[in-house]
Amino acid sequence: LNAHPPLGWMSLGLLPFTALLSAYAVWWGGFCYGPRYWTDAVPLLAVLLICALTWIRQRARPALILSILTIAWSIGLQALGSWLYPSSWNLNPTNIDTDHQRLWDWIDSEPSRLISENLRNPRRD
């Protein structure tokens, strides 16, 4: 980032953006799939990811494999949502907008619900 000062300054802009989103009462985005509120920051995050991957490739080669696996996992999760959304997860067993504990349930998550519901009843679109 030292070689590209504007990128460093733009990166600092992510701090108030993060603070603003974390103060928002519906930080999870309501009935949606994926990081809806981060859409505006995705171009900058993509550039930062490229810088990070370049640095990792040059200076921390063993971490490159972990980085690539993490990126593949993230793309897979988003692809899952784009192909199989919606599911009953937002409303069943309780409304996600009123039962916030469900946001932290690692067993019954929206991706796991998408998979289980589509294994039981495949779509015929």
Residue frames as a rotation matrix with the C-alpha (Angstrom) as fourth column:
LEU 1
0.560 0.829 0.000 0.00
0.829 -0.560 0.000 0.00
0.000 0.000 -1.000 0.00
ASN 2
0.207 -0.571 -0.794 2.98
0.293 -0.738 0.607 2.30
-0.933 -0.359 0.015 0.48
ALA 3
-0.782 -0.523 0.337 3.59
0.437 -0.076 0.896 2.13
-0.444 0.849 0.288 -3.26
HIS 4
-0.497 0.711 0.498 0.00
0.518 -0.218 0.827 3.23
0.697 0.669 -0.260 -3.94
PRO 5
-0.993 0.012 -0.120 -0.96
0.094 -0.547 -0.832 6.04
-0.076 -0.837 0.542 -1.51
PRO 6
-0.465 0.885 0.007 -4.52
-0.819 -0.433 0.378 6.50
0.337 0.170 0.926 -2.87
LEU 7
0.016 0.441 -0.898 -5.24
-0.035 0.897 0.440 2.84
0.999 0.024 0.029 -2.13
GLY 8
-0.699 -0.344 -0.627 -4.05
0.598 0.200 -0.776 3.34
0.392 -0.917 0.066 1.43
TRP 9
-0.918 0.392 0.061 -6.33
-0.380 -0.828 -0.413 6.34
-0.111 -0.402 0.909 1.90
MET 10
-0.149 0.902 -0.406 -9.29
-0.733 0.174 0.657 4.48
0.663 0.396 0.635 0.40
SER 11
-0.264 -0.022 -0.964 -8.57
0.361 0.925 -0.120 1.57
0.894 -0.380 -0.236 2.72
LEU 12
-0.975 -0.099 -0.201 -8.83
0.223 -0.378 -0.898 3.91
0.013 -0.921 0.390 5.69
GLY 13
-0.568 0.823 -0.005 -12.31
-0.776 -0.533 0.337 4.76
0.275 0.195 0.942 4.43
LEU 14
-0.177 0.481 -0.859 -13.33
0.012 0.873 0.487 1.21
0.984 0.076 -0.160 5.29
LEU 15
-0.860 -0.216 -0.463 -12.96
0.441 0.145 -0.886 1.97
0.258 -0.966 -0.029 9.01
PRO 16
-0.766 0.642 -0.036 -15.86
-0.502 -0.632 -0.590 4.45
-0.402 -0.433 0.807 9.30
PHE 17
-0.225 0.677 -0.700 -17.86
-0.785 0.300 0.542 2.32
0.577 0.672 0.464 6.86
THR 18
-0.453 -0.025 -0.891 -17.37
0.294 0.939 -0.176 -0.69
0.842 -0.342 -0.418 9.17
ALA 19
-0.966 0.080 -0.246 -18.25
0.213 -0.298 -0.931 1.39
-0.148 -0.951 0.271 12.23
LEU 20
-0.565 0.797 -0.211 -21.42
-0.822 -0.567 0.058 2.66
-0.073 0.207 0.976 10.54
LEU 21
-0.102 0.529 -0.843 -22.56
-0.491 0.710 0.505 -0.83
0.865 0.465 0.188 9.56
SER 22
-0.631 -0.186 -0.753 -21.77
0.446 0.708 -0.548 -2.30
0.635 -0.681 -0.364 12.97
ALA 23
-0.942 0.318 -0.108 -23.93
-0.096 -0.564 -0.820 0.38
-0.321 -0.763 0.561 14.62
TYR 24
-0.483 0.799 -0.359 -26.88
-0.757 -0.174 0.629 -0.39
0.440 0.576 0.689 12.33
ALA 25
-0.136 0.517 0.845 -29.65
-0.844 0.387 -0.372 -2.33
-0.520 -0.763 0.384 14.09
VAL 26
0.827 0.443 0.345 -30.16
-0.182 0.793 -0.582 -4.72
-0.532 0.418 0.736 11.15
TRP 27
0.057 -0.946 -0.319 -26.46
-0.802 -0.233 0.549 -5.31
-0.594 0.225 -0.772 10.39
TRP 28
-0.452 -0.225 0.863 -27.14
0.115 0.945 0.306 -8.78
-0.885 0.238 -0.401 8.89
GLY 29
-0.939 -0.005 -0.344 -29.18
-0.318 -0.368 0.874 -7.27
-0.131 0.930 0.343 6.04
GLY 30
-0.054 0.995 0.089 -32.61
-0.830 0.005 -0.558 -8.72
-0.555 -0.104 0.825 6.72
PHE 31
0.525 0.363 0.770 -34.01
0.066 0.885 -0.462 -11.30
-0.849 0.293 0.440 4.32
CYS 32
0.690 -0.394 -0.607 -31.12
-0.713 -0.229 -0.662 -11.62
0.122 0.890 -0.439 1.89
TYR 33
0.849 -0.511 0.137 -28.18
0.471 0.848 0.244 -13.88
-0.240 -0.142 0.960 1.16
GLY 34
0.118 -0.918 0.379 -24.62
0.903 -0.060 -0.425 -12.67
0.413 0.393 0.822 1.37
PRO 35
-0.412 -0.435 -0.800 -22.94
0.786 -0.614 -0.071 -9.43
-0.460 -0.658 0.595 2.39
ARG 36
0.341 0.698 0.629 -25.63
0.924 -0.372 -0.089 -7.09
0.172 0.612 -0.772 1.03
TYR 37
0.953 0.093 -0.287 -24.42
0.184 -0.933 0.310 -4.00
-0.239 -0.348 -0.906 2.86
TRP 38
0.113 -0.987 -0.114 -20.81
0.096 -0.103 0.990 -4.54
-0.989 -0.123 0.083 1.77
THR 39
0.507 0.144 0.850 -21.65
0.803 0.280 -0.526 -4.36
-0.314 0.949 0.026 -1.94
ASP 40
0.990 -0.105 0.099 -20.39
-0.061 -0.927 -0.370 -0.77
0.130 0.360 -0.924 -2.20
ALA 41
0.453 -0.867 0.208 -17.03
-0.736 -0.232 0.636 -1.76
-0.503 -0.442 -0.743 -0.73
VAL 42
0.718 -0.130 0.683 -16.49
0.247 0.966 -0.076 -4.88
-0.650 0.224 0.726 -2.88
PRO 43
0.853 -0.459 0.249 -14.43
0.199 -0.156 -0.968 -3.14
0.483 0.875 -0.041 -5.62
LEU 44
0.352 -0.748 0.563 -11.99
-0.827 -0.530 -0.187 -1.76
0.438 -0.400 -0.805 -3.04
LEU 45
0.436 -0.157 0.886 -11.90
-0.606 0.677 0.418 -5.09
-0.666 -0.719 0.200 -1.20
ALA 46
0.928 -0.093 0.362 -11.11
0.313 0.722 -0.617 -6.85
-0.204 0.686 0.699 -4.50
VAL 47
0.607 -0.751 0.261 -8.17
-0.222 -0.475 -0.852 -4.51
0.763 0.459 -0.455 -5.15
LEU 48
0.230 -0.503 0.833 -6.94
-0.973 -0.120 0.195 -5.06
0.002 -0.856 -0.517 -1.59
LEU 49
0.731 0.079 0.678 -7.25
-0.188 0.978 0.089 -8.81
-0.656 -0.193 0.730 -2.09
ILE 50
0.885 -0.443 0.144 -5.10
0.268 0.229 -0.936 -8.60
0.382 0.867 0.321 -5.22
CYS 51
0.309 -0.793 0.526 -2.47
-0.673 -0.573 -0.469 -6.62
0.673 -0.209 -0.710 -3.29
ALA 52
0.340 -0.129 0.931 -2.57
-0.844 0.396 0.363 -9.15
-0.416 -0.909 0.025 -0.45
LEU 53
0.899 0.027 0.438 -2.26
0.116 0.948 -0.297 -12.13
-0.423 0.318 0.849 -2.80
THR 54
0.701 -0.702 0.130 0.68
-0.036 -0.217 -0.975 -10.49
0.713 0.679 -0.178 -4.57
TRP 55
0.146 -0.632 0.761 2.41
-0.932 -0.345 -0.108 -9.93
0.331 -0.694 -0.640 -1.23
ILE 56
0.534 0.126 0.836 1.65
-0.557 0.796 0.236 -13.49
-0.636 -0.592 0.495 -0.09
ARG 57
0.981 -0.149 0.123 2.94
0.191 0.654 -0.732 -14.96
0.028 0.742 0.670 -3.35
GLN 58
0.459 -0.851 0.255 6.21
-0.202 -0.380 -0.903 -13.03
0.865 0.363 -0.346 -3.02
ARG 59
-0.305 -0.655 0.691 6.86
-0.725 -0.311 -0.615 -13.29
0.617 -0.689 -0.380 0.72
ALA 60
-0.438 0.228 0.869 4.72
-0.734 0.468 -0.493 -16.00
-0.519 -0.854 -0.037 2.33
ARG 61
-0.568 0.128 -0.813 4.31
-0.710 0.423 0.563 -18.73
0.416 0.897 -0.149 -0.25
PRO 62
-0.928 0.244 -0.283 2.92
0.324 0.902 -0.284 -21.40
0.186 -0.355 -0.916 2.14
ALA 63
-0.542 0.762 -0.355 0.02
0.099 -0.362 -0.927 -19.08
-0.835 -0.537 0.121 2.98
LEU 64
-0.688 0.262 -0.677 -0.89
-0.717 -0.389 0.578 -18.89
-0.112 0.883 0.456 -0.72
ILE 65
-0.794 0.398 -0.459 -2.55
0.158 0.865 0.477 -22.31
0.586 0.306 -0.750 -0.65
LEU 66
-0.557 0.595 -0.579 -4.63
0.751 0.065 -0.657 -21.35
-0.353 -0.801 -0.483 2.39
SER 67
-0.579 0.310 -0.754 -5.59
-0.295 -0.942 -0.161 -18.08
-0.760 0.129 0.637 0.70
ILE 68
-0.767 0.267 -0.583 -6.68
-0.565 0.148 0.812 -19.83
0.303 0.952 0.037 -2.48
LEU 69
-0.718 0.517 -0.466 -8.73
0.562 0.826 0.050 -22.37
0.411 -0.226 -0.883 -0.50
THR 70
-0.532 0.510 -0.675 -10.40
0.483 -0.471 -0.738 -19.56
-0.695 -0.719 0.004 1.45
ILE 71
-0.626 0.280 -0.728 -11.26
-0.635 -0.725 0.268 -17.71
-0.452 0.630 0.631 -1.75
ALA 72
-0.798 0.326 -0.508 -12.65
-0.194 0.658 0.728 -20.90
0.571 0.679 -0.461 -3.32
TRP 73
-0.654 0.563 -0.506 -14.77
0.755 0.447 -0.480 -21.53
-0.044 -0.695 -0.717 -0.21
SER 74
-0.530 0.423 -0.735 -16.13
0.035 -0.855 -0.517 -17.97
-0.847 -0.300 0.439 -0.33
ILE 75
-0.696 0.256 -0.671 -16.98
-0.718 -0.246 0.651 -18.22
0.001 0.935 0.355 -4.02
GLY 76
-0.807 0.379 -0.452 -18.67
0.238 0.910 0.339 -21.57
0.540 0.166 -0.825 -3.37
LEU 77
-0.594 0.599 -0.538 -20.83
0.640 -0.054 -0.767 -20.12
-0.488 -0.799 -0.351 -0.59
GLN 78
-0.462 0.412 -0.785 -21.93
-0.439 -0.876 -0.202 -17.23
-0.771 0.252 0.586 -2.80
ALA 79
-0.778 0.177 -0.603 -22.62
-0.526 0.341 0.779 -19.58
0.344 0.923 -0.172 -5.72
LEU 80
-0.800 0.500 -0.331 -24.73
0.590 0.758 -0.278 -21.73
0.112 -0.418 -0.902 -3.41
GLY 81
-0.401 0.653 -0.643 -26.84
0.303 -0.567 -0.766 -18.71
-0.865 -0.502 0.029 -2.53
SER 82
-0.524 0.190 -0.830 -27.17
-0.708 -0.639 0.301 -17.55
-0.473 0.746 0.469 -6.12
TRP 83
-0.794 0.191 -0.577 -28.34
-0.329 0.664 0.672 -20.97
0.511 0.723 -0.464 -7.30
LEU 84
-0.577 0.508 -0.639 -30.50
0.598 0.796 0.093 -22.15
0.557 -0.329 -0.763 -4.41
TYR 85
-0.891 0.273 -0.363 -31.83
0.126 -0.618 -0.776 -19.04
-0.437 -0.737 0.516 -2.60
PRO 86
-0.154 0.065 0.986 -34.45
-0.892 -0.439 -0.110 -18.64
0.426 -0.896 0.126 -1.11
SER 87
-0.639 0.041 -0.768 -34.97
0.294 0.936 -0.195 -21.15
0.711 -0.350 -0.610 1.66
SER 88
0.481 0.871 -0.105 -37.23
0.375 -0.096 0.922 -21.29
0.792 -0.483 -0.373 4.69
TRP 89
-0.256 -0.722 -0.643 -34.38
0.876 0.108 -0.470 -20.20
0.408 -0.683 0.605 6.97
ASN 90
-0.801 -0.105 0.590 -35.44
-0.001 -0.984 -0.176 -16.55
0.599 -0.142 0.788 7.32
LEU 91
-0.141 0.879 0.456 -38.86
-0.794 -0.375 0.478 -17.47
0.591 -0.294 0.751 8.78
ASN 92
0.808 0.504 -0.306 -38.63
-0.302 0.799 0.520 -20.99
0.506 -0.328 0.798 10.14
PRO 93
-0.354 0.707 -0.612 -38.57
0.870 0.490 0.063 -21.85
0.344 -0.510 -0.788 13.06
THR 94
0.358 0.455 -0.815 -38.77
0.672 -0.732 -0.113 -18.14
-0.649 -0.507 -0.568 13.95
ASN 95
0.912 0.022 0.410 -38.39
0.322 -0.661 -0.678 -14.87
0.256 0.750 -0.610 12.06
ILE 96
0.076 -0.992 -0.097 -34.72
0.953 0.101 -0.287 -13.96
0.294 -0.071 0.953 11.75
ASP 97
-0.257 -0.139 0.956 -35.53
0.159 -0.982 -0.100 -10.27
0.953 0.127 0.275 12.17
THR 98
0.502 0.475 0.723 -36.91
-0.625 -0.379 0.683 -10.85
0.598 -0.794 0.107 15.67
ASP 99
0.960 -0.216 0.179 -34.90
0.031 0.717 0.696 -13.88
-0.279 -0.663 0.695 16.83
HIS 100
0.647 -0.741 -0.180 -31.32
-0.711 -0.501 -0.494 -12.63
0.276 0.447 -0.851 16.51
GLN 101
0.165 -0.578 0.799 -29.80
-0.628 0.563 0.537 -15.64
-0.760 -0.591 -0.270 18.32
ARG 102
0.733 0.201 0.650 -30.38
0.270 0.792 -0.548 -17.64
-0.625 0.577 0.526 15.14
LEU 103
0.871 -0.448 -0.201 -27.80
-0.435 -0.514 -0.739 -15.50
0.228 0.732 -0.643 13.34
TRP 104
-0.043 -0.941 0.335 -25.10
-0.998 0.026 -0.057 -17.26
0.045 -0.337 -0.940 15.38
ASP 105
0.547 0.308 0.778 -26.38
-0.400 0.913 -0.081 -20.83
-0.735 -0.267 0.623 14.90
TRP 106
-0.343 -0.808 -0.479 -23.60
-0.866 0.074 0.495 -22.75
-0.365 0.584 -0.725 13.14
ILE 107
-0.728 0.144 0.671 -25.68
0.172 0.985 -0.026 -25.92
-0.664 0.097 -0.741 12.78
ASP 108
0.177 0.855 0.488 -28.84
0.903 0.056 -0.425 -24.47
-0.391 0.516 -0.762 11.22
SER 109
-0.484 -0.412 -0.772 -27.30
0.044 -0.892 0.449 -21.78
-0.874 0.184 0.450 9.04
GLU 110
0.412 0.675 -0.612 -28.72
-0.582 -0.322 -0.747 -20.44
-0.701 0.664 0.259 5.81
PRO 111
-0.240 -0.513 -0.824 -26.21
-0.955 0.276 0.107 -22.33
0.172 0.813 -0.556 3.61
SER 112
-0.965 -0.108 0.238 -26.90
-0.169 0.953 -0.253 -25.62
-0.199 -0.285 -0.938 5.42
ARG 113
-0.148 0.984 0.101 -30.64
-0.026 0.098 -0.995 -25.03
-0.989 -0.150 0.011 5.07
LEU 114
0.219 0.169 -0.961 -30.28
-0.909 -0.323 -0.264 -24.29
-0.355 0.931 0.083 1.36
ILE 115
-0.670 -0.562 -0.485 -28.45
-0.697 0.701 0.150 -27.58
0.256 0.438 -0.862 0.87
SER 116
-0.892 0.311 0.328 -30.79
0.058 0.798 -0.600 -29.72
-0.448 -0.516 -0.730 2.98
GLU 117
0.037 0.976 -0.216 -33.98
-0.253 -0.200 -0.946 -28.30
-0.967 0.090 0.240 1.48
ASN 118
0.239 0.027 -0.971 -32.71
-0.958 -0.156 -0.240 -28.71
-0.158 0.987 -0.011 -2.06
LEU 119
-0.874 -0.467 -0.136 -31.58
-0.478 0.876 0.061 -32.29
0.091 0.118 -0.989 -1.42
ARG 120
-0.620 0.721 0.310 -35.09
0.198 0.526 -0.827 -33.13
-0.759 -0.452 -0.469 -0.17
ASN 121
0.502 0.846 0.179 -36.96
0.513 -0.125 -0.849 -31.17
-0.696 0.518 -0.497 -2.86
PRO 122
-0.598 -0.790 0.139 -34.77
0.576 -0.303 0.759 -30.37
-0.557 0.534 0.636 -5.87
ARG 123
-0.030 0.550 -0.834 -35.96
-0.337 -0.792 -0.510 -27.42
-0.941 0.266 0.209 -7.95
ARG 124
-0.141 0.074 0.987 -37.25
0.803 0.592 0.070 -28.06
-0.579 0.803 -0.143 -11.41
ASP 125
0.179 0.199 -0.964 -36.82
-0.105 -0.970 -0.220 -24.53
-0.978 0.140 -0.153 -12.83
